[in-house]
Amino acid sequence: MLNELRAKCHSLGSRCSGAAIIVRMQKLGSMKHARMNRLWTRMFVPLLAVVAILWTLIPWAQPWREARSDPAIDVELPAISLVQNGTAPVIVAQGKILPRGGIVEISAPPGDVIQQVLVEVGQHIEPGEKLLVMASESARERQIEALQAALEAGRFGQQQAVAAAQQQVEAARLELKRLAAARQGLDRRRELIDLAQKQLETAQLALNKLERIARDESLKGFVDETELLRQRMAVQEAERELLEKRIALEEAEQQVRWGNEAAELQLRGAEQALAAAQKGFDVQRLETELQAAQAQFEASLVRSPLDGVVLAVDVQAGEAGTGMPALACADVDQLICQAEVNVIDAGLVQPGARVEIQSPAFAGRVLHGTVRTRHPLVGTPLLKPLNPLARTDFRAVKVDIDIDREDCPPASQWLQLQVEVTIARGAPGPAETGSSM
């Protein structure tokens, strides 16, 4: 046991002495490296001083030193600056070729399936021309046809109902006219009753006179009993006729009154039926449904909104509409170049100034245009300069340039292309204020 402890102590001592040796060697290496660094420093500094002295003495280095001392050579290239072009200064800026009316993006109805694409890129389209065929069109067309058939049937039924109601109205009005004529006949009967009343009174007076004569003893024999009896019968007959005529008049008046009330009720009912038939609630409902179906059908149709050219087709048959742009089109007969001009130079841009438009895509051709307007809104430029050394920390305004008509065909092949524009400088215009973007 004791021997094992001694062996372990010997082993630990050996390891400790080895570690100390390693640490000592590392310290010696560090000291040597430090001495070498100090030696190189002492040699390099005098050598650098000798090179500087020789540089000042050599004649061929003088032009390079003068060029380095010229502050004009050390100026950063601006993104937009005034450049001397002969004797007339110009303004150089970045721009983009665009249709004057903008690029119109057309979407397919969301959720509907595209059955057929009817146009292709570069195809000329006219306003209202159909661009896509949607799967729901056939179903909507059948719905419209069914509503149209129901509407025609409803209108026919309405015409029949109106005709029947009109006949009832006319019949009621004719009855009222007949009753009005009957009322005039009642007036004639009243006149006859008055005449019968007078005849009765006359007969009664004659009877009274004969009776007085018959009772008078001095006139006895002038009037016999037969004459008295005949006169009494005449009075009774007059009374009977008067009574019959009065009864007949009352009956006629009652019939006219009841007939008039019935005719007026019939007329009001017929007029209400006619008004209801003319309104035709079912027909109005069908017309409303048909108009809604036609509006939905028109909304589902994908048609061209302008006279122009198809610029992009981003869908194909079988795809579902998502609401994202499916096609893009524009009127390329009138193009503009929208330039971004530094606010420092913006006051020198005047409407009517001539402009040159250049791009490597034009294969050496220079397009021309005229400044139409300068926007008052100031903001950060969106077009990055083509020169990597140009400044980007500036504010700019947009300038719309109408491209010459003869240059529109080649420019229409490069819509949204970033170009370099050179604008002829004019006299400073009045300051324009605008809010920042």
PyMOL commands that set and color helices and strands:
alter all, ss='L'
color gray80, all
select helices_A, chain A and resi 2-57+59-69+71-74+137-215+217-219+225-279+281-300+343-346+360-362+405-414
alter helices_A, ss='H'
color red, helices_A
select strands_A, chain A and resi 82-85+88-99+104-107+114-117+124-125+130-134+302-303+308-313+325-330+335-342+354-358+367-379+396-403+418-424
alter strands_A, ss='S'
color yellow, strands_A
deselect
rebuild
show_as cartoon
